[in-house]
Amino acid sequence: MRSDLVFINCPFDNDYFPLLKPLLFTLTYLGLHPKISETTDSGEVRLHKIKDMMMDSKYSIHDLSRMEPLKPADLPRFNMPFECGIDFGINLSSV
């Protein structure tokens, strides 16, 4: 575990970007290195990559403020609370 890594779990869309940008700036200014859960390798199992990033990071930030459906007929977005629960479980197992 690196003491300067921060896992970030947040929405990835244009509406959230104005909030993400200052968060990344602040963490970088403080000498921390953000790790964002968005992955670019479609051949990689996303959940394994997220778990590895969480386990490598000393800190985590979970923004659960936007779990509403993207469209009225869609289901809510539960991936962010799911990832928060995984992180919580990882941290409980190290106690």
Buried (B, 14 or more C-beta within 10 A) or exposed (E): EEEEBBBBBBBEEEEBEEBBEEBBEEBEEEEBEBBBBEBEEEEEEEEEBBBEBBBEBEBBBBBBEBEEEEEEEEEEBEBBBEBBEBBEEBEEEEE
